[in-house]
């Protein structure tokens, strides 16, 4: 039976899974690596650590007796978005890659916006200039390490570097390139206008493939290193959010994903390019060829509840769920704004901070806990409403991540979204999506639709409660007005306590 490997190159580590054509995960192997933080706000990793971890994780999966090495036909990668890998002419890494969560590029983001104008920039690349994106990192290198900048022969993204190591071919693919701030996401090619305005030589930008394109087969040297056959096809793969969407079946219009991990994501497939002129929501090319997705990101989703659990209440998740379930929807007037580390969607405000509003001597610990569940749901609704405002109206919402394990949180999401929410049997996300892309590239599946239909199954439904829907609609209006009232004070407070 043909097998596919899905490799997820994450921020904390790499995970490799072996999957059969029915979607059964036969083996999984993870390897952790370190984050390098030379200064506050700086975030780097060693590309060598990535490669060593990928090799170890592949060998780990292949050592499992459940995996027949001879049946592995293809592999593909999902990767952390926006990171910058600078290669010289010989293909050597010039310096440690800068990661998506590196915030040293504020000045470069302002310069990029000034060069193009924000409206024009969003029109070209679908997104505003944010510190996490790749282009500001390249400009930072030019501004601060000119000797390194002058050596740059190819600009790559993290998972594309691993593809290069596996095959020797320098390339990227559409969904990851879309997060560089250099790709014209509408026309699906590098933006000559942006490159010219920023004085970037387009020769350093690699060829752009579709996520299901075969890059090459494994070289003989890599075959000896990993244990894979030289016949194994390496498929281009996708950005982690795009692969996560594929792994959850978000591959056609009408289906959206709400994810509650450390951060929160609302993502919806669209068959046509859409973008928010205010840059409040991301527009990226999908791993599904010739399609796109809209995505809103909140920075403190599951993080809000873990902060409450670890730092304030010092309990466990089961206890938090039990206490919150005893409180009526709306937390009897307590409203939580989940901006512990600022917010991206829809406010793009790094100075915003968390707030509890409406506390009185009547309220208990349970009210505070439930308000955190609800505040995160309201934050996710911000993104969903923006997506709907662009004419994309999902009729089905699938929920994933650690937060989706809570029946209470699923019910709150259904009530706040005013829609049925659905859970899936498997929740492997990006690695699983990468495996499906490998299967399509190898011809195991006709296309991504067939891959999803054959492997992804639902296992639970939560319907909204009409009475709760009405209540939450009222509280959501209050939630929105609280941010608007507090917005002028956030910058003042930030300056007061960070000067």
PyMOL commands that set and color helices and strands:
alter all, ss='L'
color gray80, all
select helices_A, chain A and resi 47-62+69-71+106-116+118-125+134-144+146-149+158-167+174-177+192-197+202-204+220-226+240-247+302-313+317-325+331-333+365-389+402-405+407-417+430-441+448-455+466-498
alter helices_A, ss='H'
color red, helices_A
select strands_A, chain A and resi 3-9+13-20+25-32+44-45+72-79+85-87+97-98+154-156+171-173+183-184+189-190+207-209+214-217+233-239+255-260+264-270+282-285+292-298+335-337+355-357+396-400+421-424+458-462
alter strands_A, ss='S'
color yellow, strands_A
deselect
rebuild
show_as cartoon
